Amino acid sequence: MIPYSRQSINQQDVEEVINVLKSDMITQGPISEKFSEEICNYTSAEYSVLTNSATSALHIACLALGLGSGDILWTSPNSYVASANVGLFCSADVDFVDIDPKTFNMCANSLEEKLREAEKDCKLPKIVMPVHFAGQACDMKAIKKLSHKYGFKIIEDASHAIGGKYGEHAVGSCIFSDITVFSFHPVKIITTGEGGCATTNNRSIYENLKLLCSHGVTRDPSKMITKTKGNWVYDQISLGFNYRMSDISAALGLSQIRRINQFVDRRREIAKRYNKELIKLNLALPYQDPRNSSSFHLYPVQTIHRNDVFNILWSEGIKVNVHYRPIHTQPFWQKRGFLQGDFPNSEHYYSRALSLPIHFELTDEKQEKVIQILKSFKS
Ligand SMILES: *Cc1c(COP(=O)(O)O)cnc(C)c1O
């Protein structure tokens, strides 16, 4: 069986996790702090908050930026459902901005048009959440510029994109956003089992994220209301969740981030080989903006024979996948009033999309098998 993506766990990873299991602190200990620091080093962000999933990180990111009832969140329909769901968790309204058919990312021109209309109707979004699809960064400069004009905040859903670059900047640097979120689910670039992270350069957002992640509880004397001294005293000063990452997970993450460049380099190598071998076939290959550098979480091709190609590959044990059925076409979102046809670029892309296997443990031989089956398909 060849999956479209999967984790790569080595002996070092296993040992680091065992070390934590044998230590005094298996939840909030020194390893989480270290992993958090490493994420800051890697992305050049000032602050990072580890969470038990990217979904939790997106949720508290929205709350930290003040999203609530009566507010509006816009995201991309070409994403996992979590990107939109978190808006509803905050009792806000959710809408979508269609994708650029070339990059499959939120289209900055469509965003501008939609903002102009929304301004007339007094329905401007409080937060815009671009999604770095497949690991390729969105047009962040354009989106940032629009945020100045229309006054919205930006959360980058970079679940696919740790290890990617936007121009010279590591994704996660937050130079063009308020908060960036990563996922450490096993299919993503690095894993903690389940896990996620939010990065930011803003101290008050960071402090807010920390509180939201852990019951709204603090032991920081400068924030505490209670002046009684004693090591047992903590203050709950706001409402928060338990979205913390354990040290067991963080140990895996810390061990994995040490190999992140290896992981991403191998993914890029695989992409390059697909580019070269598949160019003559009747497939549309994923466009790469030469100014950026994708982490290649996915290698999405397009074909009008998608269903047939999908079935043939599956029958050969190659578990390709489709990313994504546009969120607004899901039954839940249709019930909320969205219609088929609302975001035609996303729908058109979805009808032809196929994500080929790409991950660290995909050997040359296995990739060759995928390529040969695609070459033998007569369209
Ligand atoms: C995986 C993913 C998520 C959710 O990540 P979890 O860590 O599983 O919560 C959100 N958005 C996108 C784009 C994703 O790919």
The ligand as a MOL file (V3000), in Angstrom:
LIG
                    3D

  0  0  0     0  0            999 V3000
M  V30 BEGIN CTAB
M  V30 COUNTS 15 15 0 0 0
M  V30 BEGIN ATOM
M  V30 1 C -5.1560 19.3270 8.7380 0
M  V30 2 C -5.7780 20.6470 8.5570 0
M  V30 3 C -6.4790 21.3090 9.5800 0
M  V30 4 C -6.7800 20.6550 10.9000 0
M  V30 5 O -5.6460 20.2090 11.5350 0
M  V30 6 P -5.7710 19.3190 12.8580 0
M  V30 7 O -4.3890 19.3820 13.4260 0
M  V30 8 O -6.1460 17.9410 12.4050 0
M  V30 9 O -6.7810 19.9310 13.7250 0
M  V30 10 C -6.9440 22.5820 9.3370 0
M  V30 11 N -6.7700 23.1900 8.1630 0
M  V30 12 C -6.1290 22.5810 7.1490 0
M  V30 13 C -5.9340 23.3110 5.8630 0
M  V30 14 C -5.6350 21.2890 7.3130 0
M  V30 15 O -5.0330 20.6680 6.3040 0
M  V30 END ATOM
M  V30 BEGIN BOND
M  V30 1 1 1 2
M  V30 2 1 2 3
M  V30 3 2 2 14
M  V30 4 1 3 4
M  V30 5 2 3 10
M  V30 6 1 4 5
M  V30 7 1 5 6
M  V30 8 2 6 7
M  V30 9 1 6 8
M  V30 10 1 6 9
M  V30 11 1 10 11
M  V30 12 2 11 12
M  V30 13 1 12 13
M  V30 14 1 12 14
M  V30 15 1 14 15
M  V30 END BOND
M  V30 END CTAB
M  END
